[in-house]
Amino acid sequence: MSDPSVSESKSGSDASRISEVQKWLAARFGDAGKEVPDFEYTPRSVAYLHNVLTISEAKEKSADILAKDFRRKAAEYRSQAARIREILESVGLAQDSLPSNVVGSAQVLANVANLLNIRDTELSSFLVAMGDISLRKTGVEEKRAKVQKESKILLDYTRKAIARLTYLKRTLAQLEDDVPPCEAQMENWKTNLQIMAAKERQYLQQCANYKAVLNRVGYSPEISHGMLVEMAKHRKDLEKKTKPILDTLRSYQDLPPGLLLFISSLSRALPGENEQGIQRAAERDRERARERERET
């Protein structure tokens, strides 16, 4: 729980700061011939303005001290000038009695003294000031040489940048000239791509159809190329073995049905007979059947 006395002291401090800020703003805007604008005195704005007020008062005090010092020095210079004028007039060197060239030289000397920021016209003071100017001149020359070197570097970079820019412009123009042929080629590629995409869809459909056909005929992935080659060889062997039998069977096609039954029964009754003898007998029977057909 906060202390009531602390809260009261804090509110009193805030009120006093607001009053100080209001008086300071009124004085500043009054000096400028304007009215203080309306704004909300929040703790943040009051703290900021009070800080500005403190800094301003400190600078005003410093400026007042400097002004008093300058006024004191000016009074000393005026009194010293009056004393020197009396001394010069007493020895006959008053400004009115001096020649114009002497007055001009004295004026130049005074201007040089003011320029060199020296308080007297002693030769040693001029030498010290000239040495200081020489040192400043040396520093300025070093800075100038450094700036000139940097300027040369920047000029070199600028020339390179201009050359690069020219090259880029030329490249850009060349690329712009190459745009129409490239666009035509891209259109051709686009057309070819569409054709290839259509072919791809067609081939995928055909592949799916082939897979369906293979599934219907009982194809399985276990059937490899080597197995198919072996099956083809086995088929050729079977064809070689069955060809004589097929030839024999084809020779029986022209025989009468009764003779065929006789030959088949004979083959079953005489399993040890030579097959070639049976074929010769069948051939003789066919010849006889053809002769009878010619006679009829």
Secondary structure, 3 states (H helix, E strand, C coil): CCCHHHHHHHHHHHHHHHHHHHHHHHHHHHHCCCCCCCCCCCHHHHHHHHHHHHHHHHHHHHHHHHHHHHHHHHHHHHHHHHHHHHHHHHCCCCHHHCCHHHHHHHHHHHHHHHHHCCCCCCHHHHHHHHHHHHHHHHHHHHHHHHHHHHHHHHHHHHHHHHHHHHHHHHHHHHHHHHHHHHHHHHHHHHHHHHHHHHHHHHHHHHHHHHHHHHHHCCCCCCCCHHHHHHHHHHHHHHHHHHHHHHHHHHHCCCCCHHHHHHHHHHHHHCCCCCHHHHHHHHHHHHHHHHHHHHHC
